[in-house]
Amino acid sequence: MSVKIRLQRHGKKGKPFYWIVAADARSKRDGRFLEKLGIYNPNTNPATIDLNLDQAVQWLHNGAQPTDTARAILSYKGALMKHHLDGGVRKGALTQEQADAKLAKWLEEKAGKVDSKKEGLSKAQEAAKAKALKAEKVANDKRAAAAVEAAKVEEVADVAEEVAVETVAEEAPEVVADVAVEETVAEVAVEETPAAEEAPEVVAEEAPAVEEAPAAEEASEETEA
């Protein structure tokens, strides 16, 4: 039976995580498996990998073939290195103590690299957070300055309105005085109008003196006769 070490998908849509399993090569990807060797979660930064190193190496000794992704994970966790060193021990090129020492040194160096990567990621996250806070502070300062400016503009508008009202109030008595003068002139003109209207009556009373001229003409005609 051909055995593969591969990933079996779990989790929900958009956030999957995987089991590292040894399974029959003929079974479906997410079907039955022979043994669960660990988990791989790519949703964290860095990715979380939990692997049973000894069992994974044992399956490699038995001829199990890892897929490309599984091979990368096994290499990252030192399973391929241990498999290689165990082969040297079987051939007599190394003692078991030497192989264990080499593996321990390799794992220590790998752990140092992982810790350095984590530290770098942590610093990058802190820098990004500080940058975001700084940008937020700048935005808040701009909003506060805009609010202060708007308040100043509103205050100036209110003062201008008050000054305009006071100016109109101060000019109002002069306008009232002008109106009073105009009303007085109008009343005087109305009172003087009847005197002008009496003139026709005087003319009418004197008019009959002019009409007596024909009587004088009749007297001169009688004298001539």
Backbone as CSV, one residue per row, in Angstrom:
resi,resn,N_x,N_y,N_z,CA_x,CA_y,CA_z,C_x,C_y,C_z
1,MET,0.851,-1.197,0.000,0.000,0.000,0.000,0.884,1.243,0.000
2,SER,0.598,2.132,-0.945,1.347,3.380,-1.033,0.750,4.395,-0.060
3,VAL,1.615,5.002,0.766,1.168,5.953,1.792,1.724,7.338,1.462
4,LYS,0.872,8.337,1.665,1.287,9.730,1.485,1.077,10.508,2.775
5,ILE,1.992,11.420,3.009,1.818,12.382,4.102,1.309,13.673,3.451
6,ARG,0.153,14.100,3.823,-0.473,15.231,3.152,-1.333,16.025,4.129
7,LEU,-1.930,17.075,3.612,-2.785,17.942,4.429,-4.246,17.603,4.185
8,GLN,-4.995,17.591,5.272,-6.439,17.378,5.191,-7.130,18.646,5.659
9,ARG,-7.990,19.205,4.813,-8.579,20.526,5.074,-9.697,20.456,6.111
10,HIS,-9.667,21.446,7.031,-10.728,21.637,8.021,-10.977,23.143,8.149
11,GLY,-11.837,23.517,9.084,-12.118,24.939,9.279,-13.290,25.388,8.431
12,LYS,-13.524,26.715,8.435,-14.649,27.272,7.703,-14.177,28.019,6.461
13,LYS,-15.131,28.441,5.668,-14.813,29.106,4.409,-14.058,30.409,4.679
14,GLY,-12.922,30.557,3.974,-12.115,31.757,4.136,-11.089,31.659,5.243
15,LYS,-11.257,30.715,6.199,-10.302,30.535,7.296,-10.051,29.040,7.532
16,PRO,-9.391,28.408,6.597,-9.142,26.968,6.758,-7.933,26.692,7.650
17,PHE,-7.928,25.522,8.274,-6.715,24.997,8.891,-6.631,23.519,8.506
18,TYR,-5.478,22.927,8.707,-5.239,21.601,8.137,-4.682,20.644,9.185
19,TRP,-5.051,19.369,8.986,-4.416,18.287,9.723,-3.325,17.706,8.841
20,ILE,-2.202,17.366,9.458,-1.140,16.665,8.744,-1.354,15.173,9.018
21,VAL,-1.638,14.426,7.955,-2.029,13.022,8.143,-1.197,12.121,7.229
22,ALA,-1.115,10.881,7.652,-0.595,9.809,6.797,-1.801,9.033,6.303
23,ALA,-1.963,8.959,4.995,-3.163,8.349,4.433,-2.806,7.509,3.223
24,ASP,-3.723,6.587,2.914,-3.581,5.779,1.707,-3.623,6.719,0.502
25,ALA,-2.703,6.542,-0.429,-2.623,7.409,-1.601,-3.896,7.337,-2.437
26,ARG,-4.669,6.252,-2.309,-5.876,6.090,-3.120,-7.102,6.768,-2.485
27,SER,-7.019,7.148,-1.234,-8.171,7.760,-0.567,-8.298,9.221,-0.975
28,LYS,-9.474,9.759,-0.757,-9.715,11.165,-1.099,-8.904,12.076,-0.189
29,ARG,-8.726,13.303,-0.644,-7.900,14.252,0.116,-8.418,14.452,1.529
30,ASP,-9.732,14.632,1.664,-10.328,14.870,2.984,-11.047,13.626,3.497
31,GLY,-10.646,12.460,2.989,-11.291,11.214,3.398,-10.595,10.553,4.582
32,ARG,-10.657,9.227,4.591,-10.084,8.464,5.698,-8.561,8.566,5.676
33,PHE,-7.960,8.509,6.872,-6.498,8.556,6.984,-6.038,7.487,7.971
34,LEU,-4.746,7.218,7.933,-4.175,6.171,8.774,-3.759,6.708,10.146
35,GLU,-3.180,7.902,10.153,-2.744,8.491,11.421,-2.653,10.016,11.280
36,LYS,-3.055,10.709,12.316,-2.904,12.163,12.360,-1.542,12.478,12.965
37,LEU,-0.734,13.280,12.232,0.628,13.572,12.667,0.777,14.982,13.245
38,GLY,-0.168,15.865,12.972,-0.055,17.223,13.508,-1.075,18.146,12.863
39,ILE,-0.915,19.445,13.114,-1.825,20.439,12.548,-1.003,21.580,11.933
40,TYR,-1.623,22.240,10.979,-1.009,23.399,10.314,-2.076,24.472,10.173
41,ASN,-1.824,25.638,10.807,-2.786,26.740,10.764,-2.128,27.953,10.102
42,PRO,-2.493,28.250,8.844,-1.883,29.383,8.144,-2.522,30.725,8.476
43,ASN,-3.519,30.736,9.341,-4.230,31.985,9.647,-3.477,32.861,10.643
44,THR,-2.470,32.315,11.316,-1.674,33.105,12.256,-0.405,33.590,11.561
45,ASN,0.274,34.546,12.196,1.493,35.095,11.621,2.597,35.117,12.690
46,PRO,3.634,34.249,12.613,3.812,33.226,11.563,2.839,32.062,11.727
47,ALA,2.794,31.196,10.711,1.865,30.071,10.725,2.166,29.147,11.907
48,THR,1.103,28.556,12.449,1.246,27.640,13.579,1.387,26.204,13.055
49,ILE,2.448,25.529,13.488,2.678,24.141,13.081,2.959,23.310,14.328
50,ASP,2.173,22.275,14.514,2.374,21.337,15.628,2.522,19.949,15.022
51,LEU,3.715,19.381,15.152,4.015,18.114,14.469,4.595,17.100,15.443
52,ASN,4.089,15.871,15.342,4.685,14.746,16.091,5.903,14.280,15.289
53,LEU,7.072,14.766,15.690,8.284,14.568,14.898,8.635,13.089,14.748
54,ASP,8.590,12.354,15.853,9.017,10.946,15.805,8.104,10.118,14.906
55,GLN,6.790,10.324,15.006,5.859,9.559,14.179,5.992,9.920,12.704
56,ALA,6.203,11.226,12.428,6.395,11.624,11.038,7.645,10.978,10.451
57,VAL,8.740,10.966,11.234,9.972,10.340,10.762,9.782,8.839,10.560
58,GLN,9.020,8.214,11.462,8.769,6.772,11.319,8.040,6.462,10.021
59,TRP,7.055,7.292,9.657,6.358,7.084,8.395,7.296,7.314,7.217
60,LEU,8.215,8.256,7.343,9.197,8.458,6.283,10.114,7.237,6.155
61,HIS,10.484,6.645,7.306,11.315,5.430,7.273,10.576,4.294,6.569
62,ASN,9.253,4.280,6.699,8.453,3.196,6.113,8.114,3.442,4.643
63,GLY,8.618,4.556,4.110,8.440,4.787,2.677,7.309,5.742,2.321
64,ALA,6.707,6.399,3.286,5.641,7.355,2.979,6.221,8.537,2.212
65,GLN,5.473,8.991,1.208,5.926,10.100,0.383,5.100,11.360,0.704
66,PRO,5.752,12.429,1.143,4.998,13.658,1.443,4.683,14.442,0.168
67,THR,3.574,15.150,0.189,3.258,16.077,-0.888,4.189,17.286,-0.767
68,ASP,4.151,18.177,-1.757,5.074,19.325,-1.747,4.873,20.196,-0.505
69,THR,3.611,20.491,-0.182,3.340,21.332,0.995,3.736,20.611,2.272
70,ALA,3.396,19.328,2.350,3.758,18.546,3.539,5.275,18.438,3.665
71,ARG,5.997,18.290,2.546,7.456,18.213,2.589,8.052,19.502,3.155
72,ALA,7.499,20.657,2.730,7.988,21.939,3.242,7.774,22.036,4.751
73,ILE,6.633,21.546,5.228,6.345,21.587,6.666,7.285,20.644,7.425
74,LEU,7.491,19.452,6.892,8.377,18.491,7.541,9.814,19.012,7.584
75,SER,10.232,19.683,6.520,11.574,20.262,6.501,11.693,21.390,7.525
76,TYR,10.646,22.193,7.625,10.644,23.324,8.553,10.750,22.853,10.005
77,LYS,10.121,21.729,10.309,10.117,21.226,11.680,11.256,20.239,11.969
78,GLY,12.097,19.949,10.979,13.261,19.097,11.220,13.035,17.619,11.001
79,ALA,11.869,17.228,10.485,11.601,15.801,10.270,12.497,15.237,9.178
80,LEU,12.689,16.005,8.106,13.555,15.515,7.022,15.003,15.431,7.493
81,MET,15.440,16.384,8.329,16.800,16.347,8.870,16.996,15.109,9.740
82,LYS,16.055,14.801,10.579,16.151,13.615,11.450,16.145,12.339,10.610
83,HIS,15.294,12.338,9.575,15.241,11.166,8.684,16.608,10.957,8.009
84,HIS,17.221,12.036,7.594,18.541,11.957,6.964,19.603,11.477,7.958
85,LEU,19.599,12.014,9.169,20.590,11.610,10.182,20.397,10.151,10.589
86,ASP,19.151,9.713,10.680,18.895,8.304,11.027,19.433,7.375,9.934
87,GLY,19.346,7.854,8.694,19.937,7.054,7.613,21.438,6.945,7.776
88,GLY,22.102,8.017,8.193,23.545,7.966,8.447,23.879,7.039,9.580
89,VAL,23.029,6.987,10.613,23.255,6.086,11.742,23.132,4.639,11.276
90,ARG,22.129,4.328,10.428,21.944,2.968,9.946,23.128,2.507,9.084
91,LYS,23.705,3.457,8.366,24.842,3.123,7.524,26.144,3.091,8.303
92,GLY,26.134,3.562,9.559,27.325,3.540,10.382,28.195,4.767,10.223
93,ALA,27.721,5.767,9.495,28.504,6.985,9.315,28.476,7.850,10.568
94,LEU,27.463,7.696,11.368,27.298,8.492,12.596,26.847,7.581,13.719
95,THR,27.179,7.976,14.930,26.581,7.318,16.085,25.259,8.003,16.390
96,GLN,24.464,7.346,17.212,23.172,7.930,17.554,23.357,9.215,18.335
97,GLU,24.407,9.274,19.202,24.658,10.486,19.983,25.036,11.649,19.065
98,GLN,25.871,11.368,18.100,26.253,12.414,17.162,25.036,12.925,16.366
99,ALA,24.211,11.982,15.943,23.015,12.361,15.182,22.084,13.209,16.047
100,ASP,21.923,12.803,17.307,21.051,13.576,18.198,21.615,14.972,18.453
101,ALA,22.957,15.068,18.604,23.584,16.371,18.840,23.408,17.289,17.625
102,LYS,23.618,16.717,16.434,23.432,17.513,15.216,21.987,18.000,15.098
103,LEU,21.046,17.101,15.407,19.633,17.485,15.306,19.298,18.564,16.324
104,ALA,19.807,18.432,17.552,19.531,19.427,18.590,20.086,20.791,18.187
105,LYS,21.313,20.798,17.621,21.911,22.061,17.189,21.089,22.692,16.068
106,TRP,20.664,21.836,15.128,19.862,22.348,14.008,18.539,22.938,14.504
107,LEU,17.887,22.225,15.417,16.611,22.708,15.952,16.795,24.010,16.728
108,GLU,17.926,24.128,17.457,18.200,25.362,18.203,18.388,26.547,17.254
109,GLU,19.165,26.318,16.195,19.347,27.382,15.213,18.020,27.758,14.545
110,LYS,17.218,26.754,14.244,15.916,27.012,13.622,15.018,27.791,14.568
111,ALA,15.042,27.437,15.844,14.230,28.149,16.831,14.680,29.605,16.933
112,GLY,16.022,29.830,16.878,16.524,31.203,16.910,16.035,32.008,15.723
113,LYS,16.027,31.403,14.542,15.521,32.081,13.354,14.025,32.387,13.482
114,VAL,13.284,31.426,14.022,11.835,31.632,14.201,11.575,32.760,15.190
115,ASP,12.333,32.741,16.311,12.167,33.800,17.308,12.519,35.172,16.719
116,SER,13.597,35.206,15.913,13.980,36.463,15.270,12.887,36.944,14.327
117,LYS,12.306,36.017,13.601,11.210,36.379,12.696,10.007,36.906,13.475
118,LYS,9.695,36.222,14.581,8.584,36.668,15.415,8.847,38.059,15.981
119,GLU,10.083,38.291,16.420,10.437,39.594,16.965,10.317,40.679,15.893
120,GLY,10.797,40.350,14.682,10.669,41.305,13.579,9.223,41.604,13.259
121,LEU,8.382,40.559,13.262,6.961,40.760,12.998,6.319,41.598,14.101
122,SER,6.743,41.324,15.351,6.203,42.088,16.468,6.567,43.568,16.346
123,LYS,7.845,43.835,15.991,8.263,45.227,15.819,7.519,45.884,14.661
124,ALA,7.328,45.124,13.591,6.599,45.669,12.445,5.154,45.995,12.823
125,GLN,4.536,45.115,13.605,3.169,45.356,14.048,3.096,46.577,14.962
126,GLU,4.089,46.691,15.878,4.107,47.855,16.764,4.324,49.145,15.972
127,ALA,5.212,49.082,14.970,5.446,50.263,14.141,4.189,50.646,13.370
128,ALA,3.508,49.632,12.829,2.270,49.902,12.091,1.205,50.485,13.025
129,LYS,1.137,49.947,14.247,0.174,50.459,15.219,0.495,51.900,15.607
130,ALA,1.812,52.170,15.837,2.217,53.539,16.180,1.910,54.496,15.028
131,LYS,2.150,54.046,13.807,1.865,54.880,12.638,0.380,55.171,12.540
132,ALA,-0.443,54.132,12.791,-1.890,54.321,12.743,-2.359,55.297,13.824
133,LEU,-1.782,55.167,15.035,-2.144,56.074,16.121,-1.739,57.512,15.790
134,LYS,-0.551,57.669,15.191,-0.081,59.000,14.808,-0.996,59.610,13.759
135,ALA,-1.378,58.796,12.768,-2.282,59.287,11.728,-3.639,59.672,12.326
136,GLU,-4.114,58.857,13.278,-5.385,59.165,13.932,-5.289,60.464,14.740
137,LYS,-4.138,60.659,15.424,-3.938,61.880,16.201,-3.925,63.107,15.282
138,VAL,-3.231,62.989,14.139,-3.202,64.099,13.185,-4.604,64.417,12.695
139,ALA,-5.368,63.370,12.390,-6.737,63.579,11.921,-7.592,64.239,13.001
140,ASN,-7.422,63.792,14.253,-8.174,64.398,15.355,-7.797,65.861,15.549
141,ASP,-6.488,66.165,15.441,-6.039,67.557,15.572,-6.640,68.424,14.464
142,LYS,-6.678,67.891,13.256,-7.261,68.645,12.139,-8.743,68.905,12.380
143,ARG,-9.453,67.877,12.864,-10.879,68.057,13.148,-11.092,69.083,14.255
144,ALA,-10.218,69.038,15.306,-10.348,69.998,16.394,-10.073,71.414,15.898
145,ALA,-9.031,71.575,15.059,-8.714,72.895,14.514,-9.851,73.414,13.640
146,ALA,-10.437,72.515,12.854,-11.566,72.921,12.007,-12.754,73.347,12.861
147,ALA,-12.986,72.631,13.971,-14.090,72.985,14.856,-13.848,74.350,15.499
148,VAL,-12.602,74.595,15.933,-12.269,75.899,16.528,-12.453,77.011,15.506
149,GLU,-11.996,76.790,14.289,-12.128,77.800,13.235,-13.599,78.084,12.937
150,ALA,-14.400,77.006,12.889,-15.829,77.192,12.647,-16.480,77.984,13.778
151,ALA,-16.037,77.709,15.021,-16.584,78.438,16.163,-16.210,79.920,16.079
152,LYS,-14.963,80.201,15.654,-14.544,81.593,15.506,-15.370,82.307,14.438
153,VAL,-15.570,81.640,13.322,-16.366,82.232,12.237,-17.787,82.510,12.713
154,GLU,-18.356,81.576,13.450,-19.713,81.759,13.959,-19.765,82.919,14.954
155,GLU,-18.716,83.023,15.797,-18.672,84.111,16.764,-18.571,85.460,16.064
156,VAL,-17.722,85.530,15.042,-17.595,86.779,14.279,-18.918,87.148,13.626
157,ALA,-19.623,86.143,13.091,-20.916,86.401,12.461,-21.925,86.933,13.479
158,ASP,-21.901,86.357,14.686,-22.820,86.826,15.726,-22.503,88.268,16.124
159,VAL,-21.202,88.580,16.277,-20.816,89.950,16.632,-21.227,90.932,15.546
160,ALA,-21.020,90.546,14.278,-21.406,91.415,13.166,-22.910,91.653,13.170
161,GLU,-23.661,90.604,13.469,-25.119,90.750,13.511,-25.537,91.700,14.635
162,GLU,-24.884,91.561,15.814,-25.206,92.444,16.928,-24.864,93.894,16.598
163,VAL,-23.706,94.118,15.963,-23.310,95.483,15.580,-24.309,96.066,14.596
164,ALA,-24.756,95.251,13.642,-25.733,95.735,12.663,-27.034,96.125,13.342
165,VAL,-27.474,95.327,14.305,-28.721,95.637,15.013,-28.577,96.931,15.804
166,GLU,-27.416,97.100,16.489,-27.199,98.315,17.265,-27.140,99.543,16.352
167,THR,-26.525,99.410,15.187,-26.443,100.530,14.241,-27.823,100.935,13.756
168,VAL,-28.642,99.951,13.441,-30.014,100.258,13.004,-30.785,100.929,14.125
169,ALA,-30.565,100.478,15.355,-31.273,101.075,16.488,-30.848,102.526,16.702
170,GLU,-29.554,102.818,16.503,-29.074,104.188,16.672,-29.585,105.116,15.571
171,GLU,-29.737,104.608,14.350,-30.199,105.434,13.244,-31.710,105.582,13.234
172,ALA,-32.421,104.795,13.960,-33.880,104.826,13.932,-34.457,106.172,14.369
173,PRO,-33.981,106.860,15.449,-34.554,108.165,15.831,-34.455,109.205,14.728
174,GLU,-33.348,109.227,13.979,-33.230,110.199,12.889,-34.281,109.949,11.831
175,VAL,-34.513,108.685,11.536,-35.537,108.354,10.539,-36.898,108.782,11.031
176,VAL,-37.178,108.553,12.326,-38.467,108.962,12.902,-38.619,110.465,12.840
177,ALA,-37.531,111.206,13.133,-37.581,112.671,13.081,-37.873,113.151,11.671
178,ASP,-37.228,112.535,10.682,-37.487,112.917,9.293,-38.936,112.669,8.923
179,VAL,-39.455,111.562,9.365,-40.864,111.251,9.067,-41.777,112.260,9.744
180,ALA,-41.440,112.639,10.994,-42.263,113.625,11.706,-42.251,114.957,10.981
181,VAL,-41.062,115.374,10.499,-40.980,116.651,9.767,-41.829,116.594,8.513
182,GLU,-41.749,115.496,7.764,-42.546,115.364,6.545,-44.036,115.415,6.867
183,GLU,-44.453,114.772,7.968,-45.864,114.790,8.336,-46.298,116.203,8.712
184,THR,-45.423,116.964,9.413,-45.760,118.345,9.791,-45.938,119.223,8.558
185,VAL,-45.022,119.083,7.606,-45.130,119.865,6.365,-46.416,119.528,5.640
186,ALA,-46.769,118.269,5.614,-47.998,117.861,4.943,-49.213,118.462,5.626
187,GLU,-49.206,118.487,6.981,-50.348,119.061,7.704,-50.471,120.547,7.424
188,VAL,-49.328,121.270,7.397,-49.360,122.714,7.108,-49.917,122.968,5.719
189,ALA,-49.511,122.175,4.752,-49.995,122.335,3.387,-51.492,122.109,3.320
190,VAL,-51.969,121.125,4.087,-53.414,120.847,4.090,-54.180,121.994,4.708
191,GLU,-53.653,122.619,5.784,-54.352,123.722,6.444,-54.400,124.960,5.557
192,GLU,-53.367,125.210,4.723,-53.333,126.402,3.876,-54.176,126.245,2.625
193,THR,-54.584,125.102,2.270,-55.329,124.873,1.032,-56.676,125.565,1.017
194,PRO,-57.504,125.630,2.083,-58.814,126.315,2.027,-58.683,127.783,1.661
195,ALA,-57.676,128.526,2.074,-57.522,129.944,1.711,-57.388,130.101,0.210
196,ALA,-56.716,129.213,-0.408,-56.575,129.286,-1.859,-57.886,128.994,-2.548
197,GLU,-58.739,128.131,-1.928,-60.002,127.785,-2.550,-61.035,128.916,-2.451
198,GLU,-60.867,129.911,-1.553,-61.822,131.014,-1.408,-61.702,132.034,-2.524
199,ALA,-60.642,132.074,-3.265,-60.426,133.055,-4.336,-61.533,133.028,-5.378
200,PRO,-62.019,131.921,-5.848,-63.078,131.944,-6.860,-64.331,132.642,-6.380
201,GLU,-64.714,132.527,-5.077,-65.920,133.178,-4.586,-65.814,134.701,-4.689
202,VAL,-64.609,135.241,-4.386,-64.406,136.699,-4.486,-64.589,137.141,-5.918
203,VAL,-64.016,136.391,-6.835,-64.143,136.744,-8.256,-65.583,136.669,-8.684
204,ALA,-66.292,135.685,-8.150,-67.688,135.534,-8.532,-68.515,136.685,-8.027
205,GLU,-68.225,137.241,-6.842,-68.989,138.349,-6.311,-68.752,139.637,-7.096
206,GLU,-67.537,139.866,-7.640,-67.228,141.091,-8.358,-67.654,141.028,-9.819
207,ALA,-67.995,139.877,-10.327,-68.326,139.725,-11.740,-69.514,140.544,-12.173
208,PRO,-70.607,140.737,-11.404,-71.773,141.509,-11.875,-71.428,142.947,-12.227
209,ALA,-70.462,143.598,-11.674,-70.099,144.977,-12.009,-69.714,145.077,-13.465
210,VAL,-69.126,144.083,-14.013,-68.726,144.121,-15.417,-69.938,143.976,-16.303
211,GLU,-70.989,143.257,-15.872,-72.163,143.005,-16.703,-73.071,144.233,-16.793
212,GLU,-72.916,145.364,-16.042,-73.758,146.555,-16.073,-73.445,147.464,-17.254
213,ALA,-72.490,147.232,-18.052,-72.121,148.058,-19.199,-73.250,148.216,-20.207
214,PRO,-74.075,147.292,-20.537,-75.171,147.484,-21.508,-76.154,148.548,-21.065
215,ALA,-76.420,148.730,-19.788,-77.354,149.749,-19.311,-76.862,151.138,-19.652
216,ALA,-75.545,151.348,-19.539,-74.968,152.636,-19.878,-75.125,152.906,-21.357
217,GLU,-75.023,151.891,-22.182,-75.174,152.078,-23.623,-76.607,152.480,-23.971
218,GLU,-77.617,151.920,-23.252,-79.004,152.260,-23.513,-79.267,153.738,-23.167
219,ALA,-78.659,154.291,-22.122,-78.864,155.694,-21.741,-78.313,156.622,-22.810
220,SER,-77.198,156.278,-23.430,-76.633,157.144,-24.474,-77.472,157.131,-25.719
221,GLU,-78.136,156.001,-25.993,-79.004,155.927,-27.157,-80.228,156.823,-26.958
222,GLU,-80.837,156.891,-25.706,-82.004,157.702,-25.421,-81.642,159.188,-25.575
223,THR,-80.446,159.615,-25.182,-80.037,161.022,-25.258,-79.946,161.440,-26.716
224,GLU,-79.429,160.577,-27.550,-79.308,160.917,-28.971,-80.664,161.057,-29.578
225,ALA,-81.593,160.302,-29.148,-82.930,160.411,-29.700,-83.582,161.710,-29.312
